[in-house]
Amino acid sequence: MTGRMQPAAVVAMVGAGQLARMTQQAAVDLAVELRVLARSADEPAVLAGAPAIFGDPGDPAALHTMAAGADVLTFDHELVPAQPLRDLVAAGHRVHPGPDALAAAQDKLHARRLLGQAGFPVPAFCPVAGPEDVERFAAEHGWPVVLKARSGGYDGRGVIVARHGGDLPEDLARRAADGGPTWLAEAHVELAAELAVLVARRPSGATVTYPVAQTTQVDGICRHLVTPAGVADDLAWEAAELAQRVVQHVGGTGVCAVELFVGPAGRLLVNELALRPHNSGHATIEANATSQFHQHLRAVLDWPLGPTELRAPAAAMVNLIPGPGAGDPVANLPAALEVPGAHVHLYAKASRPGRKVGHVTALGASTTAALDVAARTVDILLQP
Ligand code: ADP
């Protein structure tokens, strides 16, 4: 007798980008049905075979259709309004992360206040209602001042390093939909390093933390990362412990990524929080005992979490971000696959300058060796 096995679970994911695409790969392993909310049929997760509902993440009816019959609703991005999610929770649907936790990843001002008031170390900041607020903040903390859009920014879009009063954007006084400011000002931190810590938390409370990664940003966008981070063991331990407390404080569920600054004198500051699988966790697919995508499914379903340790002494991940004049990664793929030990991931996104269209991971005896393999492979993928 033939017959279709029931899926082990149905997970509805809002968004269908590369994070949903890689979650779909994990869902296949676990016989989980991943249903994605997509805007169009050419989004990365739809092309990977995830069943799609087409609609807008801001549309309550689309979110309701997604949640109906699913074991849990989760996200590959945070651009989802809170009220329809609250309505789903009130109607008995499981939503992870929940709408209150999600707010900490949606609104940088809210996140700074929430964590600052609870005593977590964050950069000095203030809401900005006009240029005079920035001048006043600079008088106290000095230039440069980092201006950040309160919401909607990513990959450095929405972050401006203002060196003096002439660098300020024109719309500083604009108000957000809730009547609050759209910008915040932040003290510019002399960065000794940037770290990222993945934490996975089940709704019933169990939590695991991944080995700390060190990220390198160029123009506000992550270019590459290595694990273990090149910092002293006690600082890495402190970072992992801090990240776990941050996730617990905001009530994050599923996989969460906490980005940290290492400031002067090795002082850790919380930069930002993502309540979903994250770019800083892509290397976990090959490098760790449980990939962040499997772990996210396990966590949001409240299933047992997997171990997180590294499977090699070191790992590196380099993002595939074409610059102007770059070649086509698809045309260069066979040449890139000549590199032994390079794990190439392409997201099936059209190649455009500045857009993340894939990544390459390598494991190695040292972070330098792993980074060399991954970076060499990315160079081949992008050669004209
Ligand atoms: P996004 O949400 O676009 O990723 P972030 O707030 O993470 O924005 O900022 C992007 C990058 O800009 C950071 O990774 C860091 O390199 C730099 N940056 C952000 N805030 C500061 C700051 N206060 N001081 C120094 N550099 C900063």
Residues whose N, C-alpha, C, O or C-beta is under 5 A from the ligand:
A	BS01	ADP	P123 V146 G153 Y154 D155 G156 R157 V159 E186 A187 H188 V189 Q217 G220 E272
